[in-house]
Amino acid sequence: MKGHNTAGMLWLIAAVFSAAATLVFRPTDSVWYGITLAGSGVAAAVAVLLWIRPTSSTVGLSTLVGVAWAVMYVILVFDQIEDVQAWTANAFFALLGVAAALIAYRTTRTTSY
């Protein structure tokens, strides 16, 4: 149970930081603005689900969102490769999401036996 709380907290941190960075640094890029804000909303929803109902379905959803989150931010890293601060922040956001998904997955694998 503690691992699900940790994963949920990481998802929430990733969602808040991602949304804040989007609102501050991407207001002119409407496509990425919408995509990253939607991703932040989904990440926040996964965080709440991991806290309220940490089932295997929720962990599967966390894994799926983790893969989509990583793909989204890796694409952004390559899209903004010339701006060191932007791609560094994007790589950090990608790692937060992947870490949250892995912790949720690993917690379920160790507690289901």
N, C-alpha and C positions, 0 to 999 in steps of 0.2 A: 504494500500500500504506500509506503514512504517513497518508493521509486516513481509511482504514478504522480504523487504530489510534486516531486522534483521535476519530472517531465512537464507537468502542467505549468509550473512556474517558469521553466525555460521557454515554453511556447508563449506564455504571456509576455515575458521580457522581449522575446523576438518580435512579437506582434506590436508592442508599444514602441520599441525603438525603430522598427521598420516603418510604422505609420508616421512617427515623428520625422524621420529622415525624408520620407516621401513628401510630407506637407511642407517641409522647409526647403528641400533641395530639388524637388522635381515638379514644381507647379507649372512649368511651361511644356513639359512632355506629357501630353494628355493620355497617350496610350499606356506608358509605364506608370503614370500616376494612378490610373484606374486599376491596372493589374496588381500593383503592389499594395494598394489600399484594400482591394478585395482579398488578396492573400493574407494581409494582416487580420482582417475580419475572420477569415477561416481559421487562422492560427489561434486567435483568441477563443473561438468557439471550441476548438479541440482542447484548449487548456481547461475550459470550464467542464467539458465532458470528462476529461481525465480526473478532475477533482470530484465530480458528482457521481459518475458511473464508470469506474475503470474496468470495463469488460474487455474481452478479447476483440469484440467488434470495434470498440473505441480505440484500442491499440492498433488494430488494422487500419483504421481511419488515420490515426497519427502517423503511421508508416507511409501511407499513401500521400498524405499532405507533406510529409518530410521529403519525399522524392520530388513532388511538384515544387516545393519551396526551394530545394537545392537547384533544380533545373532553372527555375525562374531567376535566381540570383547568380548562377554561373553564366547564364546568358547576359545578364546585366554587367557582370564583370568584364566579359569580352566586348560588350557594347560600349563600355566606358573605360577601356584599357588605357587610354591616353591620360586620364585623370586619376592620379595615384590615390587621392583621398576617397574618391567615389568607389573605385574598385576594391579598395581595402575595406571600406564599410560594407559593401555588398558581399564580399567574401566572409566577413564576420557574421553578417545576418544569415548567410547560407550555413555556416558552421553551427550557429545557435539552433536553427531548425533541425539540422541533421542530428545534433546531440540530443535534442528533446525526443525525437523519434526513436533514436537508438536506446535511450534510457527507458522509455516506455516499453519498447520491444524486449529489451533485456530483462526488465523487471517481471514481465509476464512470463518469459521463458523460465526464469528461476523460481517463480512462485507457483507455477502450474504443476510441478512434480510432487 
